[in-house]
Amino acid sequence: MASAADQPVTIAIQGDYELAEGGRWAHGRFVYVDILSGRLFELRDGTGRAPRQLARLDVPLGAVAPVHDRPDTWIAAAGTGIALLTADGALEWLDRPEDRTTVPSRMNDGVADPAGRFWAGSMPYDGTPGAGSLYRTDPDGTVVRVLDGLTIVNGPAFTADGTTLYLADSAAGTIHRCRVDPATGDLTGPETFARFRGDEGSPDGMTVDDEGCLWVAVWGGGAVRRYHPDGRLLHTLSVPAPQPTSVCLHPTDSRILITTARHGLSDPTALSGAVLSAPAPARASETHSWRGGGPAPW
């Protein structure tokens, strides 16, 4: 049975971000984006100091993952495709598949898997049902559409062994689960893992903890949920902002960092658009890197 909990939620980063998302722990720092302004930030110690802006793009920035053996270089779900984001803020495009779709769309959330591939979803600007897709970027830089028929693709999250992928279709209120072949990246599924009623909000950013449980930011629900791998709801954390967007578990401190958004709110709370922190009963490893390119420039 799920247990609602009012853990002490504090402000990790005081901000009025329009659409903060994509929180990840990478190389000893918390990184996150403000999607619509195309900005990437880092916070070195997780709490207590001002964040530093790493980049500002002229296109929306959905999420990033570090690139293996290339310090300060990121693979990014940005604009209409996938690009490398270098330390000077330049984009080196690998592909822009959403340029070839009939419905104007942008890239959204993304994450690297344990095998070093980068997975990212897209979403239509006008919410056209079924117009979103999931893409996989292989280490050779090839971008492959692996699922379509989705709408707002969020929260790709992998188990530690890389064999299970959780994926949210926020517009449908559904969390999907797929089986993944770590050797090839091929998917089996999806199957439905959880469904949200309309009054519960929508699943957004997600992560898997060191016990194999799934943490989910609930957009419109002012909450974060933790699910057992068998689908049982274990824990609900109330959040003093109606639109939490992503969750990141600290690798050593047993706490969770939660990005939030002000976007679309006619009467945002004081904490809407801030990054929040709360105690958590589990931890997770740092985010994985995309293992493409090597140390030399492309």
Secondary structure, DSSP 8 states (H G I E B T S, - for coil): --EEE----EEEE----SBEEEEEEETTEEEEEEGGGTEEEEESSSSSS--EEEEE-SS-EEEEEEBTT-TT-EEEEETTEEEEE-TTS-EEEEE-GGGGSSS-EEEEEEEE-TTS-EEEEEEETT--TT-EEEEEE-TTS-EEEEEEEESSEEEEEE-TTS-EEEEEEGGGTEEEEEEE-TTT--EEEEEEEEE--GGG-EEEEEEE-TTS-EEEEEETTTEEEEE-TTS-EEEEEE-SSS-EEEEEE-SSS-EEEEEEB-TT-SS--TTTTSEEEEE-S--------B--S-SS--
